[in-house]
């Protein structure tokens, strides 16, 4: 992806003037068009964040990541301070998160091969009510996974488990 200086500055939370200074000082060298205009790429972003291989890695600001998890920025800061979910820090010391953090949050190592469902969506997939899903969770029939905030969520593994239970009941 290619970014104009203004777009890139907004991504980093700095001014265009700061980008120009960094380019002149060699801190973060911009690419140049044939007309000598600056532009930036995902590789620049990775360099700024201190990531060696940025291909396929999603990066989230603290605010965006908090929204994804359904928690406050203060909660993220608390987790970071207590070592529960430690943020990466960019060169300007701003905190950011990646898919790896999200995988840690939901308790799976590889998010790229797994789907995560909120209880309402999962209940609809199964054709049951949320109350039934909660009863199954409470009685141990189909235990939900939990976030650090103790919210229920389900994955493809839960769906496979449901299919096995259903198949066993149909055999009876």
C-alpha positions in Angstrom: 0.0 0.0 0.0 1.2 3.5 -0.8 0.5 6.5 1.5 0.8 10.2 0.9 2.7 12.1 3.6 -0.5 13.5 5.1 -2.1 10.0 5.3 1.1 8.5 6.7 1.5 11.3 9.3 -2.0 10.7 10.5 -1.3 6.9 10.8 1.7 7.7 13.0 0.1 10.5 14.9 2.8 13.0 13.9 2.8 16.1 11.6 3.9 16.1 8.0 6.7 18.5 9.0 8.0 15.7 11.4 8.0 13.3 8.5 10.0 15.7 6.4 12.5 16.2 9.2 12.9 12.4 9.7 13.4 12.0 6.0 16.1 14.7 5.9 17.8 13.2 9.0 17.6 9.7 7.6 15.4 8.5 10.6 12.6 7.3 8.3 13.6 7.8 4.6 10.6 8.4 2.3 10.4 7.0 -1.2 10.2 9.5 -4.1 8.1 9.6 -7.2 9.6 10.7 -10.6 8.5 14.2 -9.7 10.4 13.9 -6.4 7.3 13.8 -4.2 7.5 11.8 -1.0 5.4 8.7 -0.4 5.4 5.9 2.2 4.6 2.2 2.1 3.7 -0.6 4.6 7.4 -1.3 4.9 7.9 2.2 6.3 5.1 1.6 8.8 6.8 -1.7 9.8 10.1 0.1 10.2 8.5 2.8 12.3 6.9 0.2 14.5 10.1 -1.9 14.7 8.6 -4.9 13.0 11.1 -6.7 10.7 8.5 -8.5 8.5 5.2 -6.6 8.2 3.7 -8.7 5.5 0.3 -10.0 6.6 0.4 -8.3 10.0 -2.5 -6.1 11.0 -1.6 -3.3 13.4 -4.1 -1.5 15.6 -3.9 1.7 17.6 -4.7 1.5 21.3 -8.1 3.1 20.7 -9.0 0.8 17.8 -7.8 -2.3 19.6 -9.8 -1.4 22.7 -12.9 -1.0 20.5 -12.3 -4.4 18.9 -12.1 -6.1 22.3 -15.1 -4.2 23.7 -13.0 -2.7 26.6 -11.8 0.8 27.4 -8.4 2.2 26.7 -7.9 2.4 30.5 -8.4 -1.4 30.7 -5.8 -2.0 28.0 -3.4 0.3 29.8 -4.1 -1.7 33.0 -3.5 -5.0 31.3 -0.3 -3.6 29.8 1.0 -2.3 33.1 0.2 -5.6 34.8 1.7 -7.8 32.1 -1.6 -9.4 31.0 -1.5 -8.0 27.4 1.7 -6.1 26.8 1.5 -3.6 23.9 4.3 -3.0 21.4 5.8 0.4 21.4 6.7 2.4 18.3 9.7 4.7 18.1 7.7 7.6 19.4 6.7 5.3 22.4 3.0 5.1 21.2 1.4 1.8 22.0 0.0 -0.5 19.3 -1.3 -4.0 19.0 -1.2 -6.7 16.4 -3.2 -9.9 15.4 -0.8 -11.7 17.8 -2.3 -9.7 20.7 -5.8 -10.5 19.6 -4.9 -14.2 19.4 -3.6 -14.0 23.0 -6.8 -12.2 24.0 -9.1 -14.9 22.7 -6.8 -17.8 23.7 -5.8 -19.1 20.3 -2.4 -19.1 18.6 -3.5 -18.7 15.0 -6.4 -16.4 14.3 -6.0 -16.6 10.5 -7.5 -20.1 10.5 -10.3 -19.6 13.0 -13.6 -17.7 13.2 -14.8 -16.1 16.3 -18.5 -15.7 17.0 -20.5 -13.7 19.6 -23.1 -15.7 21.4 -26.0 -14.2 19.5 -24.4 -15.1 16.1 -23.4 -18.5 17.2 -27.0 -19.3 18.6 -28.4 -18.2 15.2 -25.9 -20.5 13.4 -27.2 -23.4 15.5 -30.8 -22.4 15.3 -31.3 -22.1 19.0 -31.9 -19.3 21.5 -29.2 -17.5 23.4 -30.8 -18.8 26.6 -30.3 -22.4 25.4 -26.7 -21.6 24.6 -26.2 -20.1 28.0 -27.8 -23.2 29.7 -25.5 -25.5 27.7 -22.5 -23.4 28.8 -23.5 -23.4 32.5 -24.2 -27.2 32.4 -21.0 -28.0 30.6 -22.7 -29.4 27.4 -21.0 -26.8 25.2 -18.6 -24.7 27.2 -18.0 -21.2 25.8 -14.6 -19.7 25.7 -14.1 -16.5 27.8 -12.3 -13.2 27.3 -10.3 -11.7 30.1 -13.5 -9.6 30.7 -15.4 -12.9 31.2 -17.5 -12.4 28.0 -18.5 -15.6 26.2 -17.4 -16.3 22.6 -17.4 -19.3 20.3 -15.1 -20.6 17.6 -15.2 -23.1 14.8 -14.0 -25.7 17.3 -17.2 -25.1 19.3 -19.2 -25.6 16.1 -17.4 -28.9 15.4 -18.1 -30.0 19.0 -21.8 -29.1 18.6 -22.0 -31.2 15.4 -20.5 -34.2 17.3 -23.0 -33.9 20.1 -25.9 -33.6 17.6 -24.6 -36.6 15.6 -24.4 -38.7 18.9 -28.0 -37.7 19.9 -29.3 -38.6 16.4 -27.8 -42.1 16.7 -29.7 -42.8 20.0 
